[in-house]
Amino acid sequence: MSFLLPCPNCGPRDVAEFTHGGQLGNGPHNLPEPQEERWFHRLGCRRWFVAVRDVRDNSVAHTRWLDEDSVG
């Protein structure tokens, strides 16, 4: 399934440009709710960042750099 993922540097891009790096945290994984995930923009700025993505519909609430503190 394709969706747009907003890179904090490059803006919204097709998810095919990125590599998924897994969910952050030690809690339960793959729950039907928003989760924080690592993403690498391999065809763009080549930086790691965090996306808060709802796995039910792939909507992305926000993104931030991996080294920034979590929001909320």
PyMOL commands that set and color helices and strands:
alter all, ss='L'
color gray80, all
select helices_A, chain A and resi 15-17
alter helices_A, ss='H'
color red, helices_A
select strands_A, chain A and resi 4-7+11-14+18-23+34-41+48-54+59-65
alter strands_A, ss='S'
color yellow, strands_A
deselect
rebuild
show_as cartoon
